[in-house]
């Protein structure tokens, strides 16, 4: 399997977002030595789920709820 790096975006808190090509293109979230790899076929689903979670969290915080990490 080959993995060609297309682009890297640096995000806050030492998080990096890598877009990779090759045999199995995908999205890689990197923080330190930790890596989360999402194959291209599943990227849209993961992004939609993250958007939904952020929306839910914003609604809880706006209503005066307490968020526990």
C-alpha positions in Angstrom: 0.0 0.0 0.0 1.3 3.4 -0.9 0.4 6.6 0.9 1.2 9.9 -0.7 0.9 13.1 1.3 -1.2 15.7 -0.5 -1.6 18.4 2.0 -1.1 19.1 5.7 -3.1 21.7 7.8 -1.9 22.6 11.3 -4.7 23.1 13.8 -4.7 24.4 17.4 -3.4 22.2 20.2 -0.8 20.5 18.2 -3.3 18.8 15.9 -2.5 18.2 12.3 -4.9 17.2 9.5 -3.3 15.3 6.6 -4.9 14.4 3.3 -3.3 11.4 1.8 -3.5 9.7 -1.6 -2.2 6.4 -2.9 -3.9 3.0 -2.9 -6.2 4.0 0.0 -6.7 7.8 0.0 -8.0 9.3 3.2 -7.8 11.8 6.0 -5.4 11.4 8.9 -5.7 13.3 12.2 -2.4 13.5 14.0 -1.6 14.7 17.5 1.8 13.8 18.8 2.3 10.1 18.2 -1.5 9.4 18.0 -3.0 9.0 14.6 -6.6 8.5 13.4 -7.0 7.3 9.8 -10.3 7.7 8.0 -10.6 6.1 4.5 -11.8 8.5 1.8 -15.1 6.6 1.5 -16.0 7.4 5.1 -14.7 11.0 5.4 -18.1 12.7 4.6 -19.8 10.5 7.3 -17.2 11.4 9.9 -17.4 15.1 9.2 -21.2 15.1 9.3 -21.1 13.3 12.7 -18.5 15.8 14.1 -20.8 18.7 12.9 -23.8 17.1 14.6 -21.8 16.6 17.8 -20.6 20.2 17.8 -24.2 21.5 17.2 -25.5 19.4 20.1 -22.7 20.6 22.4 -23.4 24.3 21.4 -27.1 23.8 22.2 -26.4 22.3 25.6 -24.0 25.1 26.5 -26.4 27.8 25.2 -29.2 26.3 27.4 -26.9 26.7 30.4 -26.0 23.0 30.7 -22.7 21.8 32.1 -20.4 19.8 29.8 -18.2 17.2 31.3 -15.3 15.9 29.3 
